[in-house]
Amino acid sequence: MDPFLNFKKLPRKFYTREVKTVARDLLGKILVKKEDNSILAGRIVEVEAYDGKTDRAAHTFIGKTKRNEIMFNEGGYFYVYFTYGAHFCCNVVTGKKDHGTAVLIRAVEPVEGVKKMIQNRFGRNLLNEKERFNLTSGPGKVCQAMGINRSHYGSDLTKDKIFILNAPKINKDMIMVTKRVGIKKSIDLPWRFYIKENPYVSRK
């Protein structure tokens, strides 16, 4: 078992801060999902911030809907949505109540339950090393590998089903900042953060 799994869960106050601050600080932390008697876990290596007040790409920019209502909770909840009719994406809600902000988890580095993640993604053993790095190198891949779906919408990250462990903070020199990818609105905002040279990052 990865030694990072000995760290404590992040408290509510971690999540109720400003969205870009939380996004940066999530890098290096461990996303954990308990599944039956097993644990699936990955070190967060790439994220994007979304703020409905000023950001037209945020789901909350249009106001509260049935789909995005969990984003208007206080920080520390899980926002899961289905996109392109193909895959789920998972987000960490941030800020105070009614802020409408969240951080998309774009990529993780697997640290526990890797064999199960491989089966969830491919339904077979890996064919080559390239497939290993393709396992969780994108938001849809993260959810598929970790078995995250609509049933996890609204999960409280301070509870025991899905949570994030407080691993050491990443040195700021190792954090890369770029524009977000795969969006058509507010495309110039530098709100994507990832760990430099990590092979699981979706796009360098």
Residue, then its C-alpha position, 0 to 999 in steps of 0.5 A: m500500500d502506498p505510504f501516502l494512504n497513511f495521511k489524514k483526510l482534507p478537512r472542510k476548511f481546505y475546500t471552502r477557500e478561493v477556487k484557484t488556491v484550492a486547485r493549486d493545493l490539490l496537486g499532489k493530494i490523493l483522491v481515494k474511493k472505497e469500493d466494497n473491500s478495496i481501495l482505488a487511489g490516485r495522486i492528483v497531477e492535473v486540475e482546472a479551476y472554474d468560477g461561475k461568477t466570471d467564467r463562461a466555461a463554468h457550468t454555474f455561469i448560467g445560474k443554478t440548475k438541477r445538474n449543477e446545484i451541488m456546485f452552489n454548496e459550500g466546498g467539499y462536495f463532489y460534482v460529477y457530470f456526464t459529457y459528450g454522451a460518453h464519459f463522466c468527469c469529477n469535480v471538487v466543489t470549492g468556496k463558500k455556499d452559493h459561490g458556484t466554483a469547482v475544480l475539475i480533476r483532469a488526471v491522477e497518477p495511480v497509487e492503489g488498486v491499479k489492477k482494478m483500474i486497468q480492468n475498469r478501463f480496458g477490461r484486460n491486462l495492459l498491452n504496453e507501457k504507453e497504456r499504463f500512462n494512458l490509464t488515468s491521463g484525462p478527466g473521463k479516464v479518471c472516472q472510468a478507471m476509478g469507477i466514478n459515475r452519477s451515483h457519486y454526485g454530491s458525495d461529501l468529501t469529508k466522509d468515508k466513501i470518496f475523499i482526498l488525503n492531505a499529502p505534502k504540498i507540491n513545490k511551486d517550482m514544479i507547478m505549471v500554469t496554462k490555459r484550460v483545454g477542451i473548452k470553447k468559452s473563456i479560453d484565455l484564462p490561465w486556470r489549468f495547473y499540473i505537476k511538471e514532467n509527470p507522465y500521467v498529465s493529459r497534455k503537456 
